[in-house]
Amino acid sequence: MRPTTIVVHLHKSLADTRFVTHLESRLRERLQPAVEVLQSDFDYQPAARWEVLDGRRVIEQVGASIHWPSAERKVHVFVLPDDMRLPPARFNFAVSLGTPETPFHIVVISLARLQSFPWFGDRLDRNPRLTAERVLKMLMKNVAKVSGFTGSTLCVFGFPRSVGELDAMPAGYCQPDLTTLVAAGIARAPGPGD
């Protein structure tokens, strides 16, 4: 599937969305589809404190909030504050659902481990640019995945087991994946200075 639009839904309960400006800029640099960012009140069951959301249940809940016949060839990305896991994993930064054959293409990204707040005091992210880079990596991986690209473990397609491993990953597609994804209308070809 060649996506036409990536629609990023930011849940209204997010404490700090200053990372979004940098994220939008990076998405437009790296991906071919148009990017829309919306503040949304999509329906999902927030976890009780210290509880981790079931990724499968969340993806089904947020997927029910989209009118899929009008969403053909769009990838809907839902960003939420709660921790999430898809068993058997202890946690997941992101989960996705959809293939080129399905009418739905959903990515859910949890900021619980990607954003860093002080222990006490205000709820301002310590490093919004770093948060944006982390979300970018998860978004790039999962947009390609629901569009039909599978099989690689290079760069953003790796499976980080910690935030440290995620930070160490390059923030883009590596060759030969990049060439394939440019031809598929997912990635943007690098500029002369890239």
N, C-alpha and C positions, 0 to 999 in steps of 0.2 A: 504494500500500500504506500502510495506517495501522499503523505499528509499535507493538507492545505493550511492548517492552523494548529497551533499549540495554545490551548486555553488554560491559563494558570489561575486556579481558584484559590485565593488566600482566605483561610477561615477567619471570620471576624474576631475570634478569641485569641489570635496570635498577639503576644505581648509587644513585639518590636518587629516592624516590617521595613526597617531602614535598609536591609540587605537587598530589597527588591529592585531598586534603581540599578545597582551593579549587575544583578542577575539578568534583568531585561537587556541591558547593553551586551552582556556576554552571550545571551541566547541569540540575539540578532547577528552577532559576529560569527557564531558557530553553526547555526542551523538555517536551512532554507525556508521552511514554512513561516508564515506570519505568526506573530506572538501577540496574544491578548492577555492582559492581567486584570483580574476582577477581584474585588473583595466580595466574599460570598458567605452565606449562612447555610452551607450545605449540611444536610442531616447526617450525622453519625453519632454514635453513642460514646461520649467522652468517658474516659476511664476514671475510676475513683483514684484518689491519690495513691501512688506507688503501684497501681495496677497497669498492666500492659494490654493494649488493645489487640484483638485478634485481627490480623491483617486481612484475612479472607472476608470476615464479617464487615469490616469497614469498607472494603472495595465494593461489596454488594450494596451496602447502604448508600454510598455516595453515587454509585452507578445508577441507582433508582431515581436520582434527582435530575437526570439528563433526559431530554427528549431525543432519543437516538436517531429516529428517521431524519431529523434536521441536523444531526451532528456527523453525518457521513464524512469520512476522511479528516476528521478533527481528532486530536489527542487531547483529552481532558486530564489535567494534572491538578490534584487536590493537595494542598499543603496544610497540615494540621500540627498542633503543638504537642499532642500526646505521643507517648512511646508506643511502639507497635511491634508485633512479631507475627511471623508466619511459621508455625511449628514445622520442623523441629528446632528452628533457630531460636536463640534466646532473645534476639531483637533483630529488627530490620530497619534500615534507613529508608527503604522504599519497597513497595510491592506494586505489581502491575498485572493487568488482565486484558487480553485481547490479542487477536491475530489479524492478518489481512482479510481473513474470511469472516470475521465477526463484525457486527455493526457498531460495537463498542470498543474503545481504546482508552483505557483508564490507567493512570499512574497515581499512586498515593505516596506522598513524601512526609515523613515524620521529622519535625525539627527538634524533637526531644533531645537527641544526642548531637545534632548538627549546630545548634545555637548554644552559646556560652553566656550565662548570666552570673553576676556576683552572687555570693551566698546570701547576702542580706542587702536590703536597700531597694533601689529602683529596679525596674525590669527592662533595662537597656542592655542590648547585646554588646558584649565586650569587643567583638570584631565583626561587624556586619559584612565586610568584604570577604572574610574567610567563610562566613556562613553562606554567602552567595556562591562562592566557588564549590563548596560542598554540595549545595543543592543543584548546581549546574551539572556536576558529575553524575549525580543520581538521575537527573532529568534526561540528560543526553543518552545515558545507557538505556533507560526504560522506554523512551520515545522510539529509539531504534528497535528495541525488542518487540513492542506491540505493533510496529510497522512491518515486522517480518524478518528482521535481521537477527540471526542467532548463530551460535557456534564459536564466537571469538571469546578469548579471555584477555586480550590485549588492552592496555590503558584503561579507559572508563568501563570496559566490559569485565574487569576483574571483580572478584568478590571480596571486598574489604571486611575483615573481621573486627576492626576497631576504627575509631576516628583517626588514629595515627596512620593506619594503613590507607584510609581514604585520602588523607592529606598528602600522602606520598605518591598517590596515583597522578599521572598527567591529566590535565583538565581538557582532554580532547580525544579524538579518535586517532589511532595510529594506523600506519599503512600495514597491510593492504586494505584494511577496513575503510579508511577514509575515502579512497577512490571509489569503492563500491557504494558507500553511503552518499557521496556526491552524485553519482550516476542515478541513485534511487530517489533523489530529491529530498533527502533528509539532512545531510550535512552541506555546509557552504564550503566552496573551494577556498583554500588559504590564499590570502593576499600576498603581494610581492615581499612584504617584510615579515611574514609568518614563518 
